[in-house]
Amino acid sequence: MSGEETQCWPKRPARQEALSFSPPDITQAEIDEVADTLRSGWLTTGPKTQQFERDFAAYVGSSCCLGLGSATAGLFLGLKALGIGPGDEVITTPYTFAATVNVILHAGAKPVLVDVKQDDFNIDPELVERAINHRTRAVIPVHFAGHPCDMDRIGDMAEKRGLDVIEDAAHAIGAEYRGKRIGSLSRLTVFSLHAVKNVTTGEGGMAASDDVELMNRLRTLCLHGMDKDAWRRFAPGGRWKYDIVAPGYKCNLTDIQSAIGIHQLRRAEAMLARRREIVAIYRRGLGGLELLRLPPEPSRGRHSWHLFPVVLDFSRLRIDRDGFIEQLADRKIIANVHYQPVHLFSYYRTLGFKPGDFPVAERLSRGEVTLPLYTRMTDGDAEDVIGAVRDIVNTHAK
Ligand SMILES: Cc1ncc(COP(=O)(O)O)c(C=O)c1O
């Protein structure tokens, strides 16, 4: 006898309804604000976007925010506004959504990928340092799942070597590093407001910075290169005339989207608190499982708990990762995978990347399953997930 107490988990009845992966949390306030916008006569970028940008800047602790059509657009415009292009290299992680790497190619620069750390899935600063050369212009750290990267080391290194840091904070609204909100630390930070994100506008993105000049460049680039947007031209006191000062793009955030965002943001802290409650239930219920590794809490900050990624040891199970996800689906629980490392996608292989290039990312990805985590989940839903995971592990353990 080991002397340890055997923990028993009562079997739960089979679920009747499927548990979604990450539906949005929309209240009457968002619906009313959208209706108000539709009735107002101003649908595109205007007063609601201005308000949302102001509120967002206050929440993340930056002096300036710009609403955009997506985080992808924000990352791309950031590179363009910083003058990064052909001949330049940008260092980032393979353990991310393809958009992080695609934008470097869109800007005409070369993506240089470096492996991640085993514990938190985030870019390894040691490897960033080794990858820097005279062509390196920027680093794009990704706060995977909402776990803040080691920003002290990345920031110090970038400063010493004269590099820009553009944080991909698609997952990280509300995350903090050493008591400071993500959004207040680097030259530029970009958040996603996609439908599955902690704070959503359906689709959308938000760029944050203290560098007003840089943000003015982004603002111009995001709307055709015009020196004034329509609201500034047609609001009382405005003038119709404008100039085109750059061959810009079209990726502004509309007032219909911002109407949703204003109320989402007001509930950001309450929604994060609910996410933390679910995380605590998962920790209690899955903590003792030997074949499963839980995501760590940050040692120097606050997690935004956009995702709950667990890593299973499939060498000790008779099913693989895809089989595990199918078994969860059979129990009416929809899980996901974050991520298939970018370098393994067929397009990226044509650039010379190959399996084995980033062994930590590849190993993590093979074992990773993202469990449902969203604010409207009940405690019972979380218990169902725990019951299903434990059942599958017990049934298929070697
Ligand atoms: C890490 C990461 N970066 C960038 C993006 C792109 O965000 P968006 O869909 O807002 O363009 C995503 C989207 O999921 C993401 O997960």
The ligand as an SDF file (V2000), in Angstrom:
LIG
                    3D

 16 16  0  0  0  0  0  0  0  0999 V2000
   -1.8800   33.7230  -31.9390 C   0  0  0  0  0  0  0  0  0  0  0  0
   -2.7610   34.3560  -32.9680 C   0  0  0  0  0  0  0  0  0  0  0  0
   -2.2720   35.3780  -33.6900 N   0  0  0  0  0  0  0  0  0  0  0  0
   -3.0130   36.0070  -34.6170 C   0  0  0  0  0  0  0  0  0  0  0  0
   -4.3090   35.6150  -34.8580 C   0  0  0  0  0  0  0  0  0  0  0  0
   -5.1120   36.3300  -35.8830 C   0  0  0  0  0  0  0  0  0  0  0  0
   -6.2150   36.9650  -35.3000 O   0  0  0  0  0  0  0  0  0  0  0  0
   -7.3900   37.5330  -36.2200 P   0  0  0  0  0  0  0  0  0  0  0  0
   -8.2940   36.3650  -36.5420 O   0  0  0  0  0  0  0  0  0  0  0  0
   -8.0690   38.5580  -35.3780 O   0  0  0  0  0  0  0  0  0  0  0  0
   -6.7720   38.0960  -37.4230 O   0  0  0  0  0  0  0  0  0  0  0  0
   -4.8620   34.5660  -34.1350 C   0  0  0  0  0  0  0  0  0  0  0  0
   -6.2400   34.1390  -34.3780 C   0  0  0  0  0  0  0  0  0  0  0  0
   -6.7680   33.2320  -33.8090 O   0  0  0  0  0  0  0  0  0  0  0  0
   -4.0740   33.9200  -33.1720 C   0  0  0  0  0  0  0  0  0  0  0  0
   -4.5570   32.9080  -32.4440 O   0  0  0  0  0  0  0  0  0  0  0  0
  1  2  1  0
  2  3  1  0
  2 15  2  0
  3  4  2  0
  4  5  1  0
  5  6  1  0
  5 12  2  0
  6  7  1  0
  7  8  1  0
  8  9  2  0
  8 10  1  0
  8 11  1  0
 12 13  1  0
 12 15  1  0
 13 14  2  0
 15 16  1  0
M  END
$$$$
